[in-house]
C-alpha cells in the first residue's frame, strides 16, 4: 500500500478514540503512518505521553493525550503496556521539550525515560548503542567524520570512540537537559562526551544538517526518540534528504527504526523514502533490547551512491580495530557474528515490507 493511501479510515478511528475498543484494537495493532504525519501537520493532534508510577511499577506509558482526547495507551503501541518495578525515583523534571524521568529499577538498573517512554536502562543499553554505532562504522573502511543526531545520553559517542580512525564526532542534540541528566545519573554513557574528538551542538538537527557542508560525513547515526513529539520530523523525507546531502559518496546512515512486530507501516515508509533518497543500498537490521516495546529494535541502514557498501559482511571488523574491543569498557553485545546475523529477517517482515514496493520487486532484492 502506498504511504497514507487508503489509511485515512484508520487515522479517523484513532482520532475518534475507537482504537481503545477491543474489537478495533485487535483489528489494528499499529498506528498508521498517516496518523504520524497528521500529527506533524496539526499541532492540535500532537501526542503527549506522561510517565506514571502506580503501586511501585512504572508503566510505559499509562496515558497519552492527543488534542483534547486522552488515550490509555501509547499511540505507538496501542493495547500494550510495559512495566518495570521501581526501587527509587531519582529525578523528574520538564525540559523545554519533554518530561525527563530517571528511576532505579529492581532488575535493569537505572532507567532513563523521556515523555513516558523508556530510552535506556543500565542493563540492556549496550545492545542498542553498540549496534547503532558499529553496524555502520564497521561497514566502511576507515571512517573519519561522523555525525550523531540526538544521542544526548552519550552512549553512542562512547561506542564511536572505539574507532581509532575517527577524527571528528559532531553531535547535534536538541535538549541540553538530557545531557546534564545523563552526566549526573549515567556516567558510563556520558563518558562519551569526554572524548576530545566530540564537538557538541545544541539545537535542531534538521537545521544543523541544512547548514552542514555537502559530503562532509562518512557516517550519520540517528539516535532519536520515537517519532511522537519532537522527533516526528526525523522520519520524514526532507530530513533524509538533508542527511544524504551531508554524506560523502558511499557514506552511510544508520537510523533507529522501531520494532518489526509493531511498526511495519512506518518501516515501510522509511525504507521507501530511503530507497529514493540514498540510491546506494538500503537494509533493515534488528537487535534484541528487552526493555523496548516488543523486546526488539530495528535499524535502517543505507549508503549513498558511490563506492558500494556491503553492510552484511563488514569490511572494517571491530575485532581488527585497534583497541576496539576494550576501549573504555569491553564490548558487551556487538561482535562480527551478531553484525551479520542482524540482517536475517523473519519471513513475515520480508513479505510485509516487500509489499511496499511495486509487485515486481521481490523481498530478496530489497534486503
Ligand atoms: N522506543 C524507544 C526507542 C529509543 C531510541 N533511543 C534511545 C536512546 C539511547 N541512546
Boltz pocket constraint, residues with backbone or C-beta under 6 A from the ligand:
constraints:
  - pocket:
      binder: B
      contacts: [[A, 117], [A, 118], [A, 119], [A, 120], [A, 128], [A, 129], [A, 151], [A, 152], [A, 153], [A, 154], [A, 155], [A, 156], [A, 223], [A, 224], [A, 225], [A, 226], [A, 256], [A, 292], [A, 293]]
      max_distance: 6.0
